[in-house]
Amino acid sequence: MIGTIRAGLALFLMVISGLLLAPFQYLAVRTGLFSPTIIPRIWHKSTTWALGFRVTVHGEMTGQRPLLLASNHVSWSDITILSSIASVCFISKSELARWPIFGTLGRLQRTIFIERQRKRTSAEQVSELAVRLAAGDAMVLFAEGSTSDGNLIMPFKSTLFGAAETTIRSGAADKVWIQPVAITYMRVHGMPMGRLHRRLAAWIGDMDLVPHLVSILREGAIDVEVRFGTPVEFITQSNRKAVTREMEDVVRKMVATTLRDTRRPSKAS
């Protein structure tokens, strides 16, 4: 009963704050009167609180630009968590653009939607991504291409790292910084999740979004750790596939380091 009440109140807060802030974000995107990164940060901070996530951050997002953030991907909530701690934009699969509410929210946050099955369209969108990188937007790439169970890192896909190559070839920049990011769901109500219970936070495969959202809202009090690794320069001579493997290896090690530390008391930010 308490969980249901909590879920209802949290959902109400998310909806009301979204309705109040959305017009201002639309104005920012359409007119440029103020930075379009301000409103999403406010909304995601309030949403993270409403969802019950307690976020601990290790390191920080680099101030170097152009910047591509290469992250693992566990759940839809990764977007809210990263957006609550840094001003970022996202690269997402095109299907999300057609989803009610979430597609609109993605467009308002200036998400780039990628048609992964159409090579020509992907090339055009990689060019759009290069333009955004050159303009100074910090773009998050969920490099696994899909969500995992939160315990293991799946192989990173090198295709979208091609945006770094395109940015340099276009002459917009002589280098692109690529920074690894690791998101790990650690505890629920202060207790270590373990391999089995970490699936509570994971949104895998064909799971329906709404029931998963409600289960998170009912549960609450989930500790999440985000680690920013050392950024790497991508230059003309860099090998895209080699850099992809390097990012995958670093993120895997950061997740493993965090999981080994589950007994350490959490200091939420």
Protein Blocks (a to p, Z undefined) as FASTA:
>chain_A
ZZmmmmmmmmmmmmmmmmmmmmmmmmmmmnomacfklmmmmmmmmmmmmnopacddehjd
dfbdcdddddddfbfklmmmmmmmoccdddddfklmmpghjlmmmmmnopacddfklmkl
mmmmmmmmmmmmmnopacdddfkopacehlaccdddfklmmmmmmmmmnopagbdcdddd
ddddfbgghiafbjmlmmmmpcghjacfklmmmmmmmngoiacdddddddddddfklcfk
lmmmmmmmmmmmmmmmmmmmmmpccddZZ
